[in-house]
Amino acid sequence: MVTEVVKRLINVEEYYKMAEVGILKPDDHVELINGEIFEKTPIGSRHAAVVDHFAKVMNQLFEGKAIVRIQNPIRIDNNNEPEPDISLLTYRPDYYSSAHPGPADLLAIIEVSESSIRFDREVKAPLYATHGIREYWIIDLDTNQIEIFSKPQDDAYTETRIFRPGDEVLLMGKKLSVKELLILG
């Protein structure tokens, strides 16, 4: 008789329990993806600057229309609670104080990538597409481009567009300069 090895995945409740009892420490930079705990890559200075600048621009453009959430959890389902660099959420006066936002609340997810580019494309993109996240952006700092994935179907996005410095991108009907978002001077 052949016995197959089965991976034991955890759910969000178990993930929180691990933090509660001290297995996960407050300064651990981790996120739950597909039932597995992943360490997040360290944030470099340009990465942090792009996130902060992008958030400032979005807060100005969408004040009172959407909530800009920075590196905070979103609850995709019972086995997934990623912490994207930026989440653009449907506006709610309580700012999601009663529960983390879920797929229906997400207008767009933006990841700023350097060393995590493969993970963002190969793991996070299918996860977000599977759960119907309308738009997923990867800001690739190594190539100075923005990849925008849209039209999710099953576990993939059916449309991918690439924007470079000199281009403009649209987010909720607002034009944004790629060069400005990438802080290229």
ZISUL-V82906 format. One record per pair of residues at least 24 apart in sequence whose ideal C-beta (glycine too) atoms are under 10 Angstrom apart, sorted by the first residue. I is the first residue (numbers start at 0). J is the second residue. Records with the same first field share a line. If there is no record, write none. Layout:
I: J / J
This chain:
6: 34 / 35
7: 34 / 35
8: 33 / 34 / 35 / 36 / 78
9: 34 / 35 / 36 / 77 / 78
10: 34 / 76 / 77 / 78 / 79 / 80
11: 72 / 74 / 75 / 76 / 77 / 78 / 79 / 80 / 99
12: 77
13: 77 / 78
14: 72 / 78 / 79 / 80
15: 80
28: 70 / 82
29: 80 / 82
30: 70 / 72 / 73 / 79 / 80 / 81 / 82 / 83 / 123
31: 72 / 74 / 75 / 77 / 78 / 79 / 80 / 81 / 82
32: 75 / 78 / 79 / 80 / 81 / 82 / 118 / 122 / 123 / 126
33: 75 / 76 / 78 / 79 / 81 / 122 / 123 / 125 / 126 / 129
34: 76 / 77 / 78 / 79
35: 78 / 79 / 122
37: 81 / 115 / 118 / 122
39: 70 / 81 / 82 / 84 / 115 / 118
40: 112 / 113 / 114 / 115 / 118
41: 113 / 114
42: 70 / 84 / 111 / 113
43: 111 / 113 / 114 / 140
45: 111 / 113 / 140 / 181 / 182
46: 84 / 111 / 112 / 113 / 114 / 115 / 138 / 140
47: 84 / 111
48: 111 / 181 / 182
49: 84 / 85 / 109 / 111 / 138 / 140 / 180 / 181 / 182
50: 84 / 85 / 109 / 110 / 111 / 138
51: 85 / 182
52: 179 / 180 / 181 / 182
53: 84 / 85 / 109 / 111 / 136 / 138 / 170 / 175 / 179 / 180 / 181 / 182
54: 84 / 85 / 87 / 109
56: 170 / 173 / 175 / 176 / 179 / 180
57: 85 / 87 / 107 / 109 / 170 / 171 / 173 / 175 / 180
59: 173
60: 87 / 170 / 171 / 172 / 173 / 174 / 175
61: 87 / 88 / 90 / 106 / 170 / 171 / 173
62: 90
63: 90 / 92
64: 89 / 90 / 106 / 171 / 173
65: 89 / 90 / 91 / 106 / 107 / 170 / 171
66: 90 / 91 / 92 / 94 / 95 / 100 / 104 / 106
67: 109
68: 94 / 95 / 99 / 100 / 104 / 105 / 108
69: 109
70: 111
71: 95 / 99 / 100
72: 99 / 100
73: 99 / 100 / 101 / 102 / 104 / 105 / 108 / 127 / 130 / 132
74: 98 / 99 / 100 / 101 / 102 / 104
75: 99 / 100 / 101 / 102 / 105 / 108 / 126 / 127 / 129 / 130 / 132
76: 101 / 102 / 126 / 129 / 130
78: 126
79: 123 / 126 / 127 / 129 / 130
81: 108 / 110 / 122 / 123 / 126 / 127
83: 107 / 108 / 109 / 110 / 111 / 119 / 123 / 127 / 132 / 135 / 136
84: 108 / 109 / 110 / 111 / 112 / 115 / 119 / 136 / 137 / 138
85: 109 / 110 / 111 / 136 / 138
86: 132
87: 133 / 134 / 136 / 170 / 171
101: 130
102: 127 / 129 / 130 / 131 / 132 / 133 / 151
103: 130 / 131 / 132
105: 130 / 131 / 132 / 133 / 134 / 135
106: 132 / 133 / 134 / 170 / 171
107: 132 / 133 / 134 / 135 / 136 / 147 / 149 / 170 / 171
108: 132 / 133 / 134 / 135 / 136 / 137 / 148
109: 134 / 135 / 136 / 137 / 138 / 145 / 147 / 170 / 180
110: 135 / 136 / 137 / 138 / 139 / 146
111: 136 / 137 / 138 / 139 / 140 / 145 / 180 / 181
112: 136 / 137 / 138 / 139 / 140 / 141 / 142 / 146
113: 138 / 139 / 140 / 141
114: 140 / 141
116: 140 / 141 / 142 / 146
119: 146
120: 146 / 148 / 159
123: 148
124: 148 / 151 / 154 / 155 / 156 / 159
125: 151 / 153 / 154 / 155 / 156
126: 154
127: 151 / 154 / 156
128: 152 / 153 / 154 / 155 / 156 / 157
129: 153 / 154 / 155
130: 154
132: 156
134: 158 / 169 / 170 / 171
135: 159
136: 162 / 168 / 170 / 180
137: 161
138: 162 / 177 / 180 / 181
139: 181
140: 181 / 182
143: 177 / 178 / 181 / 183
144: 177 / 181
145: 175 / 177 / 180 / 181
